[in-house]
Amino acid sequence: MADTGHLKTQQHELVKQHIEFDGSGRTEYIYTVRSDAPDGCPCSVVRYGYLGVTTNVVYVKEYTGVWDATWELF
């Protein structure tokens, strides 16, 4: 069974996110994890797919990823 503990935490706690953009400036990935999560902690990832060069979202996939503390720039 997959580890979904991080999802239960996000339901009732503060979170932090990292957003990555594609070459056209559109959101491609959003990584979400609890606000006190350390480097390497499991996180949820949402990936977006677009219709050609438009901003119309035609595909969304959610999966588990790993938080990278280097994303925290402040």
C-alpha positions in Angstrom: 0.0 0.0 0.0 1.3 3.5 -0.8 2.3 5.9 1.9 -0.4 8.6 2.0 0.5 10.0 5.4 1.7 13.3 3.9 -1.8 13.8 2.3 -3.5 13.4 5.7 -1.2 16.0 7.2 -1.9 18.5 4.4 -5.6 18.3 5.0 -5.4 20.0 8.4 -2.0 21.8 8.5 -0.1 24.6 6.8 1.8 23.6 3.6 4.6 24.9 1.4 4.7 24.6 -2.3 7.2 24.7 -5.2 5.9 25.5 -8.7 7.8 24.7 -11.9 6.9 26.3 -15.2 7.3 25.1 -18.8 9.0 27.0 -21.6 5.8 29.0 -22.2 5.5 30.1 -18.6 2.6 27.8 -17.8 2.5 25.9 -14.6 3.7 22.3 -15.2 4.4 20.9 -11.7 3.2 21.9 -8.2 4.9 20.1 -5.3 3.1 20.4 -2.0 4.3 19.3 1.5 3.6 20.2 5.1 5.3 23.4 6.1 7.9 21.8 8.5 8.8 19.0 6.1 12.6 18.2 5.8 14.6 17.5 2.6 13.7 14.2 1.1 10.2 14.0 2.7 7.4 12.5 0.5 5.3 15.2 -1.1 2.3 15.4 -3.4 2.9 16.4 -7.0 0.4 17.7 -9.5 1.4 17.7 -13.2 -0.5 19.7 -15.8 -0.7 19.1 -19.5 -1.9 21.7 -22.0 -3.6 21.7 -25.4 -0.8 22.6 -27.8 0.5 26.1 -27.1 -2.7 27.3 -25.4 -3.3 27.8 -21.7 -6.1 25.2 -21.7 -5.4 22.4 -19.3 -6.4 19.0 -20.8 -4.6 16.6 -18.5 -3.9 16.6 -14.7 -2.0 13.8 -12.9 -1.4 13.5 -9.2 1.4 11.4 -7.7 3.9 11.2 -4.9 7.3 12.8 -5.2 10.2 13.9 -2.9 10.6 17.4 -1.4 13.9 19.2 -2.3 14.9 21.7 0.4 16.9 23.7 -2.2 13.6 25.0 -3.4 13.3 27.0 -0.2 15.0 30.3 -1.3 14.1 32.4 1.7 
